[in-house]
Amino acid sequence: MIAENRFSDIVASRFDIGIRLGDDVAKDMIAVRVSDDLVMQTAARQGKGLVWLPEDVLAAALQHGELVSVLDDWATRYSGYYLYYPSCRADSPLFAALVQALRWRWRG
């Protein structure tokens, strides 16, 4: 596992999988939305700081008054995080099981 703050070519670097914001995933890759929203929401509900997540993820907590929206004038829209991988991996049953497990885990 490698974490970098730059764009990497996962195919050229011989990685099986990567995670990026959806807008930054190359068009020839398969992209599956993932994020660990539940952990960040829980921390915010406990008063441990601010959380920046898609509005649809926070809708129930905002509606029930568990969280409040702040800095609305500065809000930025983004497409969320996506797991991405080359299409040649899609036919592997093992790889498909990994993607399914990661999607289930990150649904919160």
C-alpha positions in Angstrom: 0.0 0.0 0.0 1.2 3.5 -0.9 -0.4 6.8 -0.1 0.7 9.8 -2.2 -0.5 13.3 -2.7 0.0 13.2 -6.4 -1.6 11.5 -9.4 -0.1 8.1 -10.2 -0.6 5.8 -13.2 -1.7 2.6 -11.4 -1.2 0.5 -14.5 2.4 1.7 -15.2 3.2 1.4 -11.5 1.8 -2.1 -11.4 -0.8 -1.4 -8.7 -4.1 -3.3 -8.7 -6.3 -0.6 -7.4 -6.4 3.1 -6.4 -8.6 5.7 -4.7 -9.3 9.2 -6.0 -12.0 11.8 -6.2 -14.4 10.8 -8.9 -13.7 13.7 -11.2 -10.0 12.6 -11.3 -10.5 9.0 -12.3 -9.4 8.3 -15.9 -12.2 7.5 -18.3 -10.8 4.0 -19.2 -10.9 2.9 -15.5 -13.8 1.3 -13.7 -14.9 3.5 -10.8 -16.8 2.4 -7.7 -17.8 5.1 -5.1 -16.5 4.5 -1.6 -15.8 6.5 1.5 -15.7 6.1 5.3 -18.4 8.6 6.0 -19.7 7.0 9.2 -16.4 7.5 11.1 -16.3 11.2 10.2 -20.0 11.7 11.0 -19.5 10.0 14.4 -16.6 12.3 15.3 -18.6 15.4 14.3 -21.6 14.3 16.3 -19.2 13.9 19.3 -18.1 17.5 18.9 -14.6 16.5 17.8 -14.6 19.0 14.8 -16.1 19.8 11.5 -16.8 17.2 8.8 -16.9 17.8 5.1 -19.1 15.2 3.3 -21.6 15.2 0.5 -24.9 16.7 1.6 -26.9 13.6 0.8 -24.7 11.6 3.2 -25.5 14.1 6.0 -29.2 14.8 5.1 -30.7 12.7 8.0 -28.3 14.1 10.6 -28.9 17.7 9.5 -32.7 17.1 9.4 -32.7 15.7 13.0 -30.5 18.5 14.3 -27.6 16.1 15.1 -25.4 18.2 13.0 -25.6 21.8 11.7 -24.4 23.2 8.4 -21.6 25.8 8.7 -19.7 27.9 6.1 -22.4 27.4 3.5 -21.1 30.3 1.4 -17.8 28.5 1.1 -19.2 25.0 0.3 -17.6 23.2 -2.5 -19.2 20.4 -4.5 -17.3 17.3 -5.3 -18.2 13.9 -6.6 -16.9 11.8 -3.6 -14.2 9.2 -3.5 -14.0 6.3 -5.9 -12.2 3.0 -6.0 -10.8 2.6 -9.5 -9.1 -0.1 -11.4 -8.3 -1.2 -15.0 -11.2 -2.9 -16.8 -9.0 -6.0 -17.3 -9.4 -6.8 -13.6 -13.2 -6.8 -13.8 -13.4 -10.4 -15.0 -11.5 -11.8 -12.0 -13.9 -13.4 -9.4 -11.4 -12.7 -6.6 -11.1 -9.1 -7.6 -14.9 -8.7 -7.9 -15.3 -10.1 -4.4 -12.7 -7.6 -3.1 -14.6 -4.7 -4.7 -17.9 -5.9 -3.3 -16.4 -6.3 0.2 -14.9 -2.8 0.1 -18.2 -1.3 -1.2 -20.1 -3.0 1.6 -17.6 -1.9 4.3 -17.6 1.7 3.3 -21.3 2.1 3.0 -21.4 3.0 6.7 
